[in-house]
Structures are given as C-alpha cells and as structure tokens.
Amino acid sequence: MADELNDFNRKVIDEFRANDGVVTGAFAGAPMVLLTTTGAKTGKERVIPLVHTRDGDRVVVIASKGGAPAHPHWYLNVLAHPEVTVELPGDTFRARATALTEGAEHDRLYRAQADLMPNFDEYQAKTDRTIPVVVLERI
C-alpha cells in the first residue's frame, strides 16, 4: 500500500513540475501545491502533493489523510520542523508552517476548503480526531 501511494504521489509530483502545476487524473482541476518537509525521524526531505486554498498571501493545507484515524506523516514532519518549501505554479519559496487544531481560525479555514472540496466534510465525519489546518506563510 505504501509503495502504491509513493508511486502515485511521484507521478503527481512529476506531472506538476513538468506542466507548471497542471495535473490530470484524480487531481485534475484542483489547486495543487507541492510541500517539501524535513522528516521528523529521518531528517530527510520529503515532497508531498496536496490540494490547497489561499487565505490572502497564505497557503492553507489540511492534514486530513482521507479521514484516517492517524495524522499524515507530512503533518508530523511540519510539527517537528516547521520550515518548509512550498511549490506553486511559477513560484517556489520557503515558508513557516503553523498548525491549527481548534478555534475560529481553524474552523474558518477548514470550512473554506470544504466549501470548495466537499470531500473534506466526509473526511472529518470519518474520524474522531480533529483534522488540523496548516497555514504556510512565506519567510
């Protein structure tokens, strides 16, 4: 399963980089970002393709893992190492990741993503954990 996911992500990453952020398949038409994190345990750089929304100049991603009971590894990485690299079409920059797990800002930003992509409401309904919102601010 992990190998299949890695292969899937690698194809999305390659397609994103080759086509200035445009991808096909499951993410066709979705606003994509590539997030490079530093492994919490390994210290190795890891790249993950994610859908995102914008909040002014900030990029917002959701640590949903499809509603799984555990947080995604990339989220644990940003908790351990909040300086990340963000790749958007035509723009790559260093950013600081801030995790939000409660409060009005968390709820507002989660709602903004779920309004654009209703599957995020389904993800929250599938799990007992509060799905974190991660705000990425250029540094």
C-alpha positions in Angstrom: 0.0 0.0 0.0 2.8 2.5 0.9 4.6 1.7 -2.3 1.5 2.3 -4.3 0.9 5.6 -2.6 4.5 6.6 -3.2 4.3 5.7 -6.9 1.0 7.7 -7.2 2.5 10.7 -5.4 5.7 10.5 -7.5 3.6 10.6 -10.7 1.6 13.6 -9.5 4.8 15.4 -8.4 6.5 14.8 -11.8 3.4 15.9 -13.7 3.1 19.0 -11.6 6.7 20.0 -12.2 6.6 19.2 -15.9 3.3 21.1 -16.6 3.6 24.2 -14.4 1.2 22.8 -11.8 -1.3 21.3 -14.1 -2.1 17.7 -13.3 -4.5 15.1 -14.7 -6.3 12.2 -13.1 -7.8 12.4 -9.6 -6.5 15.9 -9.0 -7.4 17.4 -12.4 -8.5 21.0 -12.0 -7.7 21.0 -8.2 -5.5 23.7 -6.8 -2.3 21.8 -6.1 0.8 22.6 -4.1 4.0 20.6 -3.5 5.1 20.7 0.1 8.7 19.7 1.0 9.1 18.8 4.6 12.0 17.5 6.7 11.4 14.1 8.1 10.6 14.2 11.9 12.6 11.0 12.5 14.9 10.7 9.4 15.8 14.3 8.7 15.4 13.6 5.0 13.5 15.9 2.7 10.1 14.6 1.7 7.8 16.0 -1.0 4.0 15.6 -0.9 1.4 16.9 -3.4 -1.6 18.4 -1.6 -4.6 20.4 -2.6 -4.8 23.9 -1.0 -6.7 27.1 -0.6 -5.5 30.6 -0.2 -6.1 33.0 2.7 -4.7 36.3 1.5 -0.9 35.6 0.9 -1.1 32.4 3.0 -1.3 28.9 1.5 -3.6 26.6 3.5 -3.4 22.8 3.5 -5.4 20.3 5.5 -3.9 17.3 7.3 -6.9 15.0 6.5 -5.3 11.7 5.4 -8.7 11.0 3.9 -10.2 10.8 7.3 -7.8 8.2 8.7 -7.6 7.9 12.5 -3.9 9.0 12.5 -2.3 12.2 11.2 -0.4 12.0 7.9 3.4 11.8 8.2 3.9 15.1 6.5 1.9 16.8 9.3 4.2 15.2 11.9 7.1 16.5 9.9 5.9 20.1 10.0 5.3 19.9 13.7 8.9 18.8 14.2 10.4 21.1 11.5 8.1 24.0 10.7 10.3 25.5 8.0 9.2 24.0 4.6 9.4 24.6 0.9 6.2 25.5 -1.0 6.0 24.9 -4.8 3.1 26.6 -6.6 2.9 27.1 -10.3 5.6 29.6 -11.2 6.6 30.2 -7.5 8.8 28.3 -5.1 9.5 29.7 -1.6 10.5 28.9 1.9 7.6 29.1 4.4 6.8 28.6 8.1 4.1 26.1 8.8 1.7 26.8 11.7 -0.7 24.1 12.7 -4.2 25.0 13.9 -6.2 22.3 15.7 -9.0 24.4 17.2 -10.6 27.8 17.3 -12.4 30.2 15.0 -9.4 30.5 12.5 -9.2 26.7 12.2 -12.9 26.4 11.7 -13.0 29.2 9.1 -10.1 27.9 7.1 -11.3 24.3 7.2 -14.7 25.4 6.1 -13.2 27.4 3.1 -11.5 24.2 1.9 -14.6 22.0 2.5 -16.8 24.5 0.6 -14.5 24.1 -2.5 -14.0 20.4 -2.0 -16.9 18.7 -0.1 -15.0 15.5 0.4 -13.2 17.3 3.4 -16.6 17.2 5.3 -16.6 13.5 4.6 -13.1 13.1 5.9 -13.9 14.8 9.2 -17.1 12.7 9.6 -15.0 9.5 9.2 -12.6 10.2 12.1 -12.7 11.1 15.8 -9.6 13.3 15.6 -9.9 17.0 14.8 -8.3 17.3 11.4 -5.6 20.0 11.6 -5.3 23.0 9.3 -1.8 24.0 8.4 -1.1 27.6 7.4 2.0 28.2 5.3 3.5 31.8 5.4 6.4 32.9 3.2 9.6 33.7 5.1 
